[in-house]
Each structure stands twice: as C-alpha cells, then as structure tokens.
Amino acid sequence: MEKQSLILITGAAGFIGSCMVQYLNEQGIENIILVDKFTEAEKQKNWKHKKFKYLVDRELLLEWLDENKPKIEFVIHLGARTDTTEFDYNIHRELNVEYSEDVWNYCTAYNIPLIYASSAATYGNGELGYDDDDRMLGDLKPLNPYGVSKNEFDKWAIQQVNAPPLWAGLKFFNVYGPNEYHKERMASVIFHACKQIETHGCVKLFKSYKEEFKDGEQLRDFIYVKDIIKVIWWMYNAMKKLEWTTVKNGIYNVGTGKARTFNDLVNATFAAFDKQPNITYIDMPNDIKDTYQYFTEASMLKLKHAGYEESFISLEEGVDDYVRNYLSKKEYY
C-alpha cells in the first residue's frame, strides 16, 4: 500500500503556523504533520481542534523522520524563536539558523519543495531600503539577535549549491491576526490595543524620539495574517503544479507595500469597537529604544514579477475583521 503524501508544517502551534493549518483544513487537506512544542499549555487552543495526521515534537523531528520515513510532498517551515527582546544569540542560532539548516538539508536530500519564514527584521533600520534583492543580504545590518539569525540563514540559503528543488524564503513584515495571544509582549499592537480599550478605554503608544516623526506617526508595513496565508498557498500550488521554476527560487518580501502609522492602526481598532479614539503617548522601554524601527515598507515588485496578482487586505478591513470576529469574541482561527 502506497504511503499518503503529507505536508509538514513547523511552528504549527504558533501564530502563523496554526492559521496555515486551519486554512489547509478549509481546503480539505488533513494529511499534515504538525511540528512544534506541544507541551506549552497556552498554545493548545491553536492546534487541538485542527485536523492532522501526526503530531511531532520539534526536538525529535529528525529522529522521527528517520524512523518513520513518511512520504512528504511539501515543507512549510514557520517555526522560530521570534522574541526580538531575547538578546542571547545562542538561542536564536540554535532555533533559527541550525534548525533551519537541518530542515533545508532534509528537503534537499529527499527532493522536497520548501517555503520558510524569514523576517523584515533583517533590514535593520532600513538605511539600505527594503528591496528583497538576494545580492543585498550581505550588506544588511539587523538591529537585534533575532534579525541577525534570520539574515544569517537567508545568506546561508542562497549560497547553497545543494538545495531543495523549489524553494522560497519569505520576509514577513508586521503581521497581525488571530492566534497570536500566546506571544505576550511580542503580540501585535492591535492585540494589546484591544485589551487596553476593553480595560481602560484608551490606548498607550510609544513616544517618538526622532524629530522627523511625531508621536504615533512611526510607520510600519502591517499585514493581516490571512494575506500571509494566501501568499503561501499560492506558492505551494505554483510549486506543486511546476509553475514555479528554479529561477524564481530565492527570498521574497511579504508585506502590503504600504506603510501606515501606529495612529492609523489604533484609530482603526477603536473604529472596530465603534468608539472614538483615545490615545496617550508613553516613554519607550530602554531595552528597545536603540533598536526601534521607525519606518518599514516592503518592496513587493519581486513577488508580483513571480506571478502573484492578489491585492492585499487594507489596514482598516484587516483590523475590523480581527477585532470584531476574533478578539472581541475570544475566538481562534
């Protein structure tokens, strides 16, 4: 009896990973290997109602693969240590670089297409812009160990002679959406704003420490997680149908291509509550003051040239859906 083809997803109990699993379930796909640390109680709501074939502890993945020899048709590698305030690089190196190398090498050995998560944190303060040209990776200067680790793997990936047959690294910009509750301090501003509105009726934003930016006018490229999933789903299908060629292999930005202010973000959050904005500005914590990004905006031409034609959900539409259909109802995706 021939083995079933499976999709392997790392970080499957996390924010983006769990949303990816849900979307696959909605497409009728249940032959999935979920990989993560499933002992973390706060993440259980992200995965326990999903439909899947296998549940594998991330630390045992290679051993499990060697023992079970599953027939894997595709790998979506979303697992990572994403805490930008964790300054022990050894932690990021182990999970974001070395583990990713292991996943890459497995996909290479077994001829499996791969999509993996990188990050806009690789761009640092943006002095070189936000162009996802593979040739610029060596010049980027990330501002924290997390960003360094993501850039180190990107650089390693493009230098490899031996690679998965088809692959893409995706630089996610500021992602928000359901299933991020466990991220605590690292959850989106919308998540925290929603809690503040419900509890205090006002939202606190960081003051600006640059003259060219007024308080709350710091700019980010905010992208709804449902758009992230649509991009991955499109790439998955393109690779599966062999509409993706090796020429397209490389690193891609995934943002909306339109920077918006934190004031815009919070105004949209209040609007989703049908309330008038009430914003106060507070001092920025010292541990992030020197590494704070004041502007990010993805160049999206490379993804468009690769064939992606879908438009992105506007900030107002995304925030409204997130707040009304998930946060205010305590629902998960």
N, C-alpha and C positions, 0 to 999 in steps of 0.2 A: 504493500500500500504506500503510495507516494505521500510524502510529508506535505502539510499545508504551508503555503508561503506566508511569512509573517513580517509585520512591520515592528521594528524595535525602536522604542522611544525612551531616551534617558531624561531624567528630570520630570518623570511622568506624574509625580505627586506635587510638583511645583506649580507656579503660576501659569506660565505659557504652556508647559507640557501637559497639564491637566486639561486646559482648554483645547489643545490639539487632539487629545484622546477623545474628548466629548464630540468634537467636530467629526472625527473619523467614525465614531459610533453613529452619528446622524447620517453619515453616508453609507451606513450598513456594514462598516468594517469593524470586526471584532477580533480578528486574528492578530492580536497585538501583544508584544512583550513589554510590560511596564517595568522600568528600571529606576530605582530611587532608594532613599532610606525610608522604609515604610513604618518604622517604629516610632516616628515622630507623630504624636497624637494629634497635634494641631493641623496636620495635613490630611487627616483621614477623610474629611469631607470632600477633598479634591479628587479622591480616587475610588473610594469604597463602593460607589454606585455605578462606576463605569463598567463597560463590558470589555473583557480582555481574555487572553489565553493563558499568559504566565505572568507571575509577579516575581521579580528578581532583585535582591539586594544589590545596590550599586557596587559594593566592595567585593562581591562574589561573582560579578558579571563574567569576567574572562574564564573563570573556573567553570561556571555554569554552561557557558557556550562550548567549552571544550568537552564537557561531559555529555551534553545533550545534543550537540551538533544540529541545531534547528535549521530549517531552510528559511533564511532571512532574505527578503526581496528588497528591503529598504531600511536605512537607519536615519532617524531624526534625533540628533544629539543636542538636547536642550539643557542637560544637567550642568550645573556650575555653582561655584561659590560666588554670589553676586553682591556681597556686602562691600560697598565702597569705603566703609569706615574700618574695615579689617586691614590693619597695616602689616601683619605678618605675611610676608610674601611666600613663605614656605607653604602656607595653607593654600594660597591661590595657585602656586606652581603645581602642587600635587593634584588638585581637582580640575583646574582649568587648562593646564598645559600637559602634564604627563598622562592624565586620564584620557584627555582628548587625543593624544598621540596613540594610545592603546586602541581607542575606538577607530581612528583613522587606519591604523595598521591592520586591524581585523577586516575592515571593509575592503582594504586593498587586497589582502590575502584571498578573500572569498568573492571578489569582484562585485561588491555591493555598492550601489549609489548612496551618497551621504549628503545630508544637509545638516549643518551645525550652526550653533548660535555664537556670534561674536558680539561686539558692542560698540556703540558710539563713544564710549568712554576711552576708546583707543585714540581719539582725536585730540585729547587733552584740552587746552583752552582754545583750540580752533585756529591757531595762528597760521596754519597751513591750509585752512579751509576744511570742507567736509566732502571732498571728492574721493570716491571709492576706487581709485586707481591702484591696482596691486603694486605698481612700481614705487608708490609713495610710502609703503608700510614702514620701511626702514628709517624714514625721516620723522615719523610721528613721535610725539612726546606726551604720553598719558600722564595724568596728574596723580594717580594713585595705584597701588599694587594690583588692584582688580583690573584696571585698564591696561597696565603693563602685561599682565598674564594673558589677557585676550589678544593683545597685539603680538606677543611672543609666539602664540600658537598660529596666528594668521601668517606671520613671517615664515614660520617653520613649514606650514602647509604649502605655500606657493613655491617653496624651494625643493619640494619632494619630487624626485624622478618617478618613484613608485607611489601611485595614488589610486583612490577609488576610480572606477571607470567614468563616473559622472559625479560632480560634487559642487557644493556652493557653501560659502560661509556668509552668514547674514549679520550685518551690523545693525542691531536693533537700537533705535533711538529711545525716547522716553515713553515706555509702554505703560498703559493703564488698562484696568478692566477687572472683571470678576476673577475670584480665586487667588487674590493676592493678599488676603487678610493675614496670612502667617508670616509675611515679610516684615512686619512690625515697622521699625524705623525706615526700612528701605521700601515700604509700600508707597504708592503714588501720592502726590499732593491731594488728588481728588479723594482718595480713601480717607486721608487724615482730615481733609476739609469737611467731609460728610459727618464724621464723628464730632468735630467741633461745632458744626451747625446744630446738630441734634442735641448736644450737651450745653453749649453756651450761646448759640445764636450768632456767633461771629467766627471769623477765620483769621488765624495769625500767619503772616507771610514774613520771610526774611527781608530785612532792610538791604538796600544796595550799598556797596562800598566802592562803587565806581561812579564818577561824576556823570559819565555819559548814559547811565541807566538810573532812572527814578525808581523809588521803592515799588516793588511788584512788577516792574517793567522788564525784568530779566526774561530772556526769550529762550524757549525750548521747542524742539520739534516733538510734539506729543502725538503718539499714535495709539489708536484703540487696538487692543489685543485681537479683536476679530479680524482686523486688517492684516495683522501678522500671520494669523492662521490661513487667511485667503492666499497670501503670497506663498507660504509653504505648500499648501495644497496644489497651487498652480505649478510650482516647481516639481513637486512629486509626480504629477501627471505628465508634465513635459519630459521628465527623465524616464518615466515608465514607458511612455509611447515613443521614446527615442527622438523626440522633437528637440531635445537638449543635446547639443554637441559638445565635444571636449573643448572647443574654442570658447564656449560660454563658462567653463569651469573657472571659479575664482571667488572674490569677495564682493558682496553687494550691500549697499545701504538699504535699510528698510525703515523709512520714516514717511511722513506725508509730503515732505519737500516744502513745508510752510511753517516757519517759526511763529509761535504765539506767546503772549506774555502770561505770567502767572496770574496777573489780574484778570485776563480773559478767562483763564481756567476756572478761577474761583467764582467769577461772575456767572459762568455757565453752570456751576454747581449750585449756586443759590437759585438760579432760574429753574433748575430741575426740582427744587423744593418749593417753587412758586413763592420765593421770598426775595426781598430787596437785599443787595449786597451789603455786608458789614465786615470790613477788613481792617485789621490793625497790623502794624509792622514791628517786628521784634528783632533783637540782635541775633546775628548768625553765630552758631556754636563755633568755638575756636578751632575744633578739630577738622572743620571743613572749609573754614574761611579762605585759606590759601589755595585750596584745590577746587573751588566752586566754579562751575561753568556758567558764564553769563549769556552765552548765545550758542545754540546748536541748530543747524538746519541741514537736513540731508539733501545731497545732490542725488536726484532719482533718475538721471538720464541713463545710467548703465542698466538698471532694471528694465526701463522702458525699451531700450535697444535690444534687450534679451527677449522681448516679446510680451512683457506684462502690460496689459491695457486697462485694467480695472482702475476706477477712481477710488480715492480714499475717503473714509467717513470724516466729516468735518468735526472739529473740536466740540461744537455745540451739540451735534447729533450724538456723538460718542458719549459725551458726559451725560446727556439726558438719558440715554439707554442704560448706561451703567448705574446711575443713581436710582432711577425710577424702577428698573426691572431687576436689580440685583442688590445694591447696597441698602436701599430703604426697606426691602423685603427680606433682607438677610438670606438671599438666595445665592446659589453657587452654579457655575456653568459646567 
